[in-house]
């Protein structure tokens, strides 16, 4: 029984898994923040481009 408790205390595989999970979560947050910022910038760019080309998208004259 003493040997089992000793092995359980020395086992660090759970801590390693938690560390990898935290690193993955941090990377995901950074990616989401980057994509959100990039998406906003792209939306503004396409709106400006649409205005310069001749109006809003979807309001093209029927022809």
Secondary structure, DSSP 8 states (H G I E B T S, - for coil): -HHHHHHHHH--HHHHHHHHHHHHHHHHHHHHHHHHHHHHHHHHHHHHHHHHHTSSTT-----
